[in-house]
Amino acid sequence: MKTVLSLIGATALVSGSVFAGSQEIILQRAREIRNQNNVQQGIAAPTQPAQPATAPATSASPTPIQRSLAKLRADLEGIKPNAPATANQKQQILLDLMAVAQGANKPSQPVAANLANSLAALFAEKPLPNKDCGRMLSDLAAVLNPARIPPAQMRAIYADIQAIFQANGMDRKEAVKIVDQVKAVGAETQKPAA
């Protein structure tokens, strides 16, 4: 009798944990869909601060990060759709990513190269629309320069990048792969200074 009761109890615990695991997966997918809808509706990315009520009257010259992002954007948009990116284009995107990182911690060359190659392949297959490209680049700038970005906001940035790619037709598995590469870059740029 004790054996039967213990088997019933063990079965209930195992099935409860299976349901809890599937519930978490369902919640994760719901968050992903919400994030994709936010991208499609143009809701601000987690890295974009709320717009001030009054804009400053002076026009400032672009910062080094802004210039590097503009160069990265131009190089990504310079990749011809439906044609593989050249080795020179991939190298230039790598250099652009490294230039965007202005903090004390820069990503290592191999980690940044993986991301550069994936971005080049993505833009060769199907470039992002202008607004989504800008949003993705803003997110990348935050990952490459994470000073004073709390972990919760960094997770939101990673989710936003994934949502941008998925909202533009990328398979979830591929979007997750690129976000994992972005996370690897973020892990290196967030290291405490030695």
Stockholm file with secondary structure:
# STOCKHOLM 1.0

chainA/1-194         MKTVLSLIGATALVSGSVFAGSQEIILQRAREIRNQNNVQQGIAAPTQPAQPATAPATSASPTPIQRSLAKLRADLEGIKPNAPATANQKQQILLDLMAVAQGANKPSQPVAANLANSLAALFAEKPLPNKDCGRMLSDLAAVLNPARIPPAQMRAIYADIQAIFQANGMDRKEAVKIVDQVKAVGAETQKPAA
#=GR chainA/1-194 SS CHHHHHHHHHHHHHHHHHHHHHHHHHHHHHHHHHHHHHHHHTCCCTTSCCCCSSCCSSCCCCCHHHHHHHHHHHHHHTSCTTSCCCHHHHHHHHHHHHHHCCSSCCCCHHHHHHHHHHHHHHHHHCCCCHHHHHHHHHHHHHHHSCTTCCHHHHHHHHHHHHHHHHHTTCCHHHHHHHHHHHHHHHHHHTSCCC
#=GC SS_cons         CHHHHHHHHHHHHHHHHHHHHHHHHHHHHHHHHHHHHHHHHTCCCTTSCCCCSSCCSSCCCCCHHHHHHHHHHHHHHTSCTTSCCCHHHHHHHHHHHHHHCCSSCCCCHHHHHHHHHHHHHHHHHCCCCHHHHHHHHHHHHHHHSCTTCCHHHHHHHHHHHHHHHHHTTCCHHHHHHHHHHHHHHHHHHTSCCC
//
